[in-house]
Amino acid sequence: MGEGRYGMMKPCVPKKSVRVLAGVTGMVLGLPLMGMGAEWSRFRGADGSGVAADGDPPVTWSDRENLKWKTVLPGPGSSSPIVWGERVFVTCFSGVGEGSGSDLAGLKRHLVCVDRGTGKVKWERAVAAEMPEDPYSGYLTEHGYASSTPATDGERVYVFYGKTGVLAYDFEGKELWRVNVGKESGNRRWGSAASLMVDGDRVIVNASEESRSIRALDKKTGREVWKAEAETLELCYGTPVSFEAEGRRDLVLAVPGEIWGMNPETGKLRWFAGTGLSGNISPSLVTGGGVLYANGGFPGLGAVAVRGGGKGDMTAKALVWESKNASYVPSPVLLGGRLYAASDAGFAVCLDAADGRLIFRERLPGAASTGRGGKPFYASAVSAKGRIYAVSRLGGTFVFAAEPEFKLLAHNRIESDASQCNGTPAIAGKQLLMRSDTTLYCFEAP
């Protein structure tokens, strides 16, 4: 579990100390996120669950069926589109990679704002990368330099460009502020991937790669409200989520070997629980009924459920169950007392959320292996209308029923697009928005 355990009530100290440590005193308690209906305001929706309670997107689509529009993007990316009102936002990168070589001198990130009704680009803002940047080699080539999903509060849109920083724009594309959150690299130099979260008046940044820290920034000015530092944040790529238990609210995050519960006002660690999921942790937590569900780890891949809340070391009391049926990169969906995921190995997996029992594990036909790790899925599953939507990297999108028996409802391909799809889709009303490395698509149910 590590040595030199954090000091819960101590001020922030240099990051050589392990665990999260207290930052400066926070501001007011975060307010609930707005736009819980049709808005898809961050990675996996407004609450990070991946569930669109009011959504009803199409079950089937193709180049010709249920395609409302498609828009060519300025470059690839593994980030997800987000939606607010009639605007869709997505990030990309250019100047390196296929057709451009590995020289980073021309690397740029792009924020693209698209009209949700027509697919017309309203505006695009390009930002040159600040150097030094992680080299375009190894596993970084699997996801690239635009892997962090933007977030919005309905007035501003926030993007995280790794060592280039966190930037805020208004809805007309005017840059409002830019903040550096670190220039370091993880020991594997895999690049940035964690997505942003808007929490009341703050933007929460998991700057694990850049500075082994989690930071809260004032969303209007970019001013640092608090910072929590810990070496054990290295190789943590998940996005924090909000969790309520015992009459209080925590920010929760899975890190290598543990789950943390933090005070959203100050960044102080309230509690932690050991998980045994060592190595890198990519999936974000899923919560429900006072329990948190974590996936990931390498080589110790697994899934665990822990009861959240408490104070200090809750390892002995918190564990609910453990399982080896897990996903390495994609985050699962919790629905009807069951956890659903499309695993990296190409299976549709369903676990009983109460005890971790495997309900089904069925191979998804046509989920082609690709990349250095041969993993068919990077995108996380999302859900609407009792259906699970799982976008594979090269084999199309699988739609299966959120039921205790596996039922494949559709396998949708875009035959005209041979590029990879690494980004998690967004759901807004009757629309499903997904991106490939070349194109942003909007599919709409009749």
N, C-alpha and C positions, 0 to 999 in steps of 0.2 A: 504493500500500500504506500510505500515511500517513507522517507524520513523527514524530520523537521516539519511536521504537520503545520498547516497554515495557522495563523493567529486570528481567530474570528473577529476579535474586537480591536485589533491593532491597526494603526494607519498603514497606508500602502508603503511597501518597502521594495528594494531592488528585486528584480525578477529571478535572482538565483534562489530565492525561497520558493518552495513548492506550494502548490494549491493556490486557490484564489485568495488574495489578501485585500484588506479594505482599502478603498480609494477615498477620495474626498467625499464629504457628506452630499447625498443626492438632493434632488429637488422634490417637487410634489410627486405623490404616488401616480404611476402611469394610469392613464384613462383607458377605457376599453377602445379597441379598434373600431373605426367606423366602417360602414360599407360591408356588413356581414352577409348581405344578400347577393346581389349580382356582382359586386366588386370582388376582384381577385387581386389583392393589393400587395402581395409579397409571395415568396416561395411557398407553394402549396396552399395558397389562399389566405384569407384574412387572419385565420387563427393557426395556420401552419399544419392543419390536420389533413389536408388533401381532399376533404369532403365538401362538395358543393350542395348544401342542403336544399336549395331551391333550383338547382340546375337540372336541365333536361336536354343535353346535347344529343346529336344523332348517334345511332348505334353503328351505322354503316356509312362509309364515304369512300371516295376515290378521286381521281383527276376530274371525273365528270359528275359524280353523285354527291349532292349536298355540299359542294364547294361554293362558298359565298364569294371569296376572293383569295388571291395569293399575291404576295409582294416580295420582290427580290431584295435580299439583304446585302449590306455592304461588306459582309464577311461572315465567317463561321462563329460559333459560340455554343457553350453548353448551358448557358443561363436560360431561365424560363421567361416567357412573356408574362406581363402583369396587365390588369385591366382596371380602369376607373372611368365610369361613365362611357363616353364615346371615344376614349383614348386607350390605345394599347402601346405599352412601352417594352422594348427589348434591347439588349446590348449585344455587340459583336466586336470582333477584332479584325484588323487588317495589317498588311505589310510584312507578314511573316507566315511561314507555313507553305502549304501546297501552292506551287507556282511562284512563290516569293522567296524561297530559300529559308535559311535559319538565321540570317543577319537581323538583329533586332533594331537596327538604326531607324527603320521605317515603321516600327510597331505603333499602332494607334488603337484606341478603344472608341467605340461608337455607341451613342444612345440614340435610338430611333423612336420617334413618336408617330404612330399610325392611326388614321381614322378608322374606328371600329366598324363603321357602317359600309365603307367603300374600299378600305385597304390602301387608300392614298396616303403617302408619307406627308405628314404635316410639317415635320422638321427633323433634322438630324444634327447631332453635335459630336464632333470628333475631337479626341484629346490625345496628344502625343504622350507616349509612355515615358516616365521618368526612370532613368538608369541609376544603378545597375538593376537589371531584371533577370529572373531565372532563365537559363538558356532553353531554347526550343529543342529539347531532346528528351529521350526516355519517356516516362509516363506523362510528362507535361504535354506531349504531342497528342495524347488521348483526349484532352479536354480543352487545351489552349489557354488563352488569356482573357476570356470573357465567360467565366463560369459562375460568377456571383449574380444572383437574381436581384434586380432592383426592388425597391419598396416605395410605396406612396401613401400619403395621408389625405389625398384628395386636393391638396394645394401645391405640393412640391413632390418631385420624384428624386429619389436618392439612389446613387450608384456607388459601388465599391470596386475600385480598380487596383486592388493590391497595393504595391509599393508606390503607385501614383496617387493613392489616397481615396478618401470618400468625398463625393461631390454632390451638391444639391442644385436642382434646376427648378424654375417655376414651370407651369404647364405650357408656357409659350416658348420654352427653350432657353431662357436667360439663366446663366450660371449665377447662383446666389452665394455659394461659398465652397471652399475646397480645403480639406484638412488631411495632413499626413498622419498616418497611424503606424508607421514603422517601415524600415527598409531591409529587414533581415530576411533570411530564408530558412525553411525547415531543413533538417539534415538530409532529406531525400530530394529537395529542390523540385517538388511537385507543383509549386505555384499556388495561387490563391483559389479558393473555391467556396468558402462560407458566404452565405447570403445575409442581407440586412433585415432588421426587424424594427418597425416603428412602434415604440412603446410610450404612449401618451405624448409628452413633450420632448421625447428623446429618440434618437436613432441608436440602436444597439448594434455594435460591430464586433464580430468575432475575428480579431486580428491575430489569430494563432500563428500564422506563417510569418507575418510581418514584424511582430513584437512580442509574441507569447502573451497577449493581453486580450481582455474583453473591455470595451469602452462604451460609455454612454455619451453621446454628443447632443447638445441642444439643437433641436431640429431647425430652429429659425436662424441660428448664427453659426453652428458648427463648433461652438465652444465646448471643451471637454467638461462634462459634469462629474464623471468619475471614471477611474481606470483600475482594473484589477489584473494583476500580473501573476503568472505561474509558469514554470518550465513545463509542467505536465499538460499544458495546452497544445504543445507541439503535436502535429499530426491529427488535430481535431478539426474536422471540416464541416461539422453540423451547424445548423442555425438555431439559436436559442428559441424557446417557446415559453409562453406564459402558463403557469400551473397554479391552481387554487386548491388549498387543503388547510384544514385546521383554522379556518377563518382568516387566512392570510394568502397573499399572492407571492409566488416565487418566479424567478427566471430559472429555467432548468436547461441543462446541457449535458450531453454525454461526451466524456473525454476518455482517452485511453485508460482503461482499468476502473473507471468510476463514473457515477452520475452525480452532478452537483446541483444544489438548490441555492440560489443567490437572492439576496435582498435587491429588488429592482430599484430602490431609492439610492442605495449606496454602493452596490457591487460586492458587499461583504458576503462571504460564504456562510450560510445558515446551517446546512447539513450536507453530507455526502454519503454515498453507499458504494461499496466495491462491487464490481461486476465481473471481473475476470476477462473482459473483452480487451485484450492487450493489442499493442500496435496502433495502427491508424483507425480512426472512427470517422466514417463518412456520413452515414444516415443520421437524420435528425430524429429526436425523440417524438414518440406519439404518446398521448396521455388520455386517460379516461377512467372515471370511477375512483379517483385517488391513486391510480397506479400509472407508472411510467414504463414504457416499453422501449428497449434499446436494442439495436442491431449493429453488427460490424465486428471489427477486429481482424488482425492478421499477424501470425498464422492461427491464432485462437478464435476463428470465426464462430459467432454464436448469437443467440438472442436471449435477453433476460427481461424479467418484469420485477420491478421494485415498488414498494409502497412509498410514496413521497411524503415529505414533511418531517418534522422532528427537529432535533438540534444536535450538531456535532456528528460523530461517527455513528451512522444508522445501519451499518453493514449487517450486523447480527440480527437486526429486527426487520429489515426492509425487504429482504429477498422473498419473492412470491414463487417464481419458477425460473428454470433455465432450460434452454433448448439448443440443439445444434442445427435446427432448421432455420436458417437466417439468410439475410442478404448482406452483401459486402458494401455496395454503394447505394442502391435504392432504399428509400424510406417506405415503411408499410402504411396501410390504411386500417384504422380501427372502425368497425361497423358491425352493429348487431351482436356485440360480444365476441367477434372474431377478428383476427388480424389477417389481412390479405397483402400479398406482395408478389411481384414478379422478380424472382431471384436472379442473381448474376449468372447462374448456371443455365438459365432458360426455362425455369419451371414456374408455374402458377402455384403459390403456396398459401395454405390457409391453416392458421393455428387457433385453438381455443384460447381466448384471452384470459380465461380464468385460471387455467392450469398449464398452458403451453402445449397441450396435446396436439399432435399433428392430425388435422382433419382431412386434408388432401394435399398431394404434391403431384401435379400433372405437367408433363412436358408440353410446352407451347410449340406446336409444329411450325417450322419456318423461322424461328428466332435465331438467326444466323450468328455464329461466333465471329468476333472481329477484334482487331487491336492486339496489343502486346499481351494482354491477359486473356484474350479470347472470350470476353464477357459480352453476352448479347444485350444486356440492359445496363444503362447508366441512369436513365430517367426514373423518377419515383412514380408509383401508381397514384392515381386520383380516382375519385368516385362521385357518381351522381345517379339518382333514380334507381338505386339498388344495383348499379353496375360498376365494375372496376375497369378502368382504362389504363393500359400499360403500353407505353411506347418503347419499342426496341430500337437498337442503334441502326440496324440495316434491314430488319425483317418486317417492318410495318408495325401497326398498332393492334393489340389484342384487346378485345372487350369480352369480359366474362362476368357471370352472375355473382353477386355478393350473397351466396347461399352456401349451405354446408355441403352440397354436392357440386363438383366442378361441372360447369356448363359454359362452353365457349359460344358466345353469341355472335362474334364477328372477328374476322382477321382482315384489316383494312390496309391496303398498300397504295402508295402514290407512285405509280409506275414511271412517271416522267422525272422523278427525283431520285438519283442514286447516291446522294450525299448522306452523311450520318445524321441521326436524330439523337442528341444527347440530352436535350432539355425537357424538363417535366412540362406537360401541357397545362393550360389554364382553362377553367370553365366559367362561363358567364352567361346565365340564362340558358338559351337554346344553342349557344355557341361553344365550340371547343377550338381553342387557339393553340397551335403547336408550331415549333420552329425546327427546321433542319439547318444544316450548315450553309444553305444557300437561300432559303425561302421561309417566309412567315405565312402560315395558312390559317384561314378561318373557315371551319366547317359548321354549318347551321342546320338544325332540324327544321323540317317544314312546319 
